[in-house]
Amino acid sequence: MEKILKNKTRLICAVITAVFLLLFLLICRWTPAAGDDWVYASAGRWNSPFERAWSFYFTWSGRLLSEFYGFLIAPHKKIWNILNPVLFTSIYVLILKLTGIRKHPVCSCLLLFLLVFSVGWRLRMQTYTWIMGTTYVIPLLLFFIYLVLLREWLSENKESKLRIWFLASLNFCIPLYMENAAALIVGADMLVLIYLFLKDKPKMKKMTVFFLFACIGAVIILKSPGAHSRMVNDNAGFNALSVFEKIAINYDALIEHTYIEHQTLTIALSAVCALYVITRRNLCRVKYLWAAFVLLFAAAPFVSKGWLYLLETAGMFAVFVLYRDDETKMFRYIFVLLCALGANGVMLMSPIFDSRSGLYSTYLLFWLVLLLFEEIELSVYAGLCTAAALCVLCGMRIYAYYDMYHMVHLITIKRDSQIEYYRLRPDAGDAWILAYPDESIHSPNVQEGDTVHSDAFKEYYYLDESLHLVFYYLQDYTAEAILGA
């Protein structure tokens, strides 16, 4: 009987994962190339991705592997339509694997599904359905692969020359995608080194090698001549500020992109932390301290103030130490939370701190939610009620995504017909193009005066250079209004 239940549970989890993949396949297929996608696709059509990425290192950006990806993949959207869903589904599976879903496998799968499709609209636009946004996704996947292999090496003593060299290669490659990904992998390695110093010193030698490879990758991206030139010329004012002035400027963005922007995540994290304390309230000698923590966790997502979120985060560290029943798990929770905070915290020193930079912190907090959720005891009845509630919430998110991207698909059909019309009439003068709503997908409309994206749009769609692009909005974006626009 137990074997039958396990097989049924695995089947349900597989179905949830399949729905996850299919939803991503659908929304990616329905999303057009936009913004920087046109720039990289147009450049990548006629140039070697290697040469362009190398050139950009000296003129524009130190993100060698991200630039290479852009020039290689952006010209081939059909490949991205499959690649992007596979990347996100792999991340989904790896988080579940790292969590070790044993107590509540179905609920954990549903909870992670809900969290992934409940992120803030800006993060969704900039990473879920934007070709160039995938440059943020790839290092996240590589980081989770690294953590899985690292855990197997540390806890299960799985070791071979191939595995060691692969781990070192991941440490070198991850920083070459993104600056805060570089900080994340370097910081994670430092935390593991501290843990090994306390618990397993013989493994410190190889771990130090991994750390050095990560540092080399970080130095390569941070010392890019192109990135330095942009910092000096385009962001000279920010660069001249003191550390405290930079923190003051980016503080609101930190709170926004870590907590406020993702309301479902903050509620879920607060809820599991509160339940974690309640179920372990007898482990701490200070009587009724647990009640103060529960009150803090309950208040933070609803009061929605920066100082209270920071206090809640400090409370999490205290809870993991004071209410521990397993030292290894305590280290794991602290590791995940520090990595999440570090990935966004380093952005305080950046002149540009947008939602997409918060992808790493967001997904690490997803993992922390699942780790804590798996520690909560649920009766059979409570488990069924939780699964039912999560099913309803996931269904609502699926419908919301379907509705949003179906509208995008209809606009794309209409826009394609307009583009074809102007392609055949190069002397039309003004080209009137239907605009996408502002909160639908990332940078699909060209602003007046934006010559870079205007030229790239015309080159991407083979339009005449002399055309003047005019993007117009509809009052209502119903199917009838879109197709009859």
PyMOL commands that set and color helices and strands:
alter all, ss='L'
color gray80, all
select helices_A, chain A and resi 2-30+36-46+49-59+64-73+77-99+105-116+121-128+131-156+161-176+179-199+201-222+225-234+236-239+243-260+263-279+281-283+289-303+306-322+327-349+355-373+380-423+451-460+479-483
alter helices_A, ss='H'
color red, helices_A
select strands_A, chain A and resi 430-434+468-472
alter strands_A, ss='S'
color yellow, strands_A
deselect
rebuild
show_as cartoon
